[in-house]
Amino acid sequence: MDMQAPFLRTNRRAALAAIAAFGASPLIGAHAQERKYPSKPVTIVVPYSAGGGTDIVGRLMAQRLSEVWGQSVIVDNRTGANGVIGSSYVAKAAPDGHTLLLVVGSHAINPVLMKSLPYDTAKAFTPVTNIANSPMVLVVAADGPYKQLPDLLKVAREKEVAVGYSEGQTRLTGELIRQSGNLQITGVPYKGGAPIMVDIIGGHLPAGVTSVLTALPHIHSGKLRVVGVAAEQRMGIFPEAMTFKEAGLAGVQSLNWYGMFGPAGLPDTVVERINQDLRKVAADPAVTKQMQDQGASIVLTPPAEFRRFVEGETRKWAQVAQRGGISAE
């Protein structure tokens, strides 16, 4: 009889139990979860109203990602405080990639214009990618006196011109235009982009800074005209609209970017998976066309590049605010 057999069987059972216990450890479990991401439905928090530009982009990405992942991808509109409420929710979420955030340029501007935030914008989130860019535009009434950008700039050099804005980036874009051209522009605050469009169409306001998506329905209806594009190049959907650079204001560039973030601590493997799958989505010509029809260009920058871009945006707009005597409120 082999006297070592019971001893070997006992040790084999102990070894197997140890391996099972190790495999169930949080670290191993986390790695396994990363490999099979997503392992459950994913929520994309859009901290703005349903039907807006970010919501449209979010729902398009959600629909296509759900097809790639074989999991439900839900858009959750958590509105309020210019994106702060929804962003705060994501900052507190588990960093497993199942709760993501889709924001626009105001995300980088909120630290400039708000005295206190419930999170540190630079540290509370993991940059995933800049999905797309769409420049801010200057719009006027189609039947008004300003047919081209130089017409408005000429008047603004001689007398005061009121320009409407609705949130942080549109406000600072108007201020950047004023500074770059040494113009007599007075910003007029509104609670949303829609009322600006209504007042311009009604002849109560000469011009306004807004996003392409806000202006687009009124452009198509023939009631508004885009005269200025805050980008390096003209836009295909508004070929007649000049860039500010063409009109002599070289420093005016303001991109309404659509960026995706996760909570701080989101694993690199999950970030890379989301990037790869968004590239699969963007490879579909139908997706590219839908974004172009909305005045946006898909960019999908790598995470490190996106982080540098966001940090640069905060510095840029902080300088604009400082020069304009605009302080945080």
Secondary structure, DSSP 8 states (H G I E B T S, - for coil): --TTHHHHHHHHHHHHHHHHHHHTSHHHHHHHHHHT--SS-EEEEE-S-TTSHHHHHHHHHHHHHHHHHTS-EEEEE---GGGHHHHHHHHTS-SSSSEEEEE-THHHHHHHH-S--SS-TTTSEEEEEEEEE-B-EEEEETTSS-SSHHHHHHHHHHS-EEEEE-SHHHHHHHHHHHHHHT--EEEEE-SSHHHHHHHHHTTS-SEEEE-HHHHHHHHHTTSEEEEEE-SSS-BTTBTTSEETTTTT-TT---B--EEEEEETT--HHHHHHHHHHHHHHHTSHHHHHHHHHTT-EE----HHHHHHHHHHHHHHHHHHHHHTT----
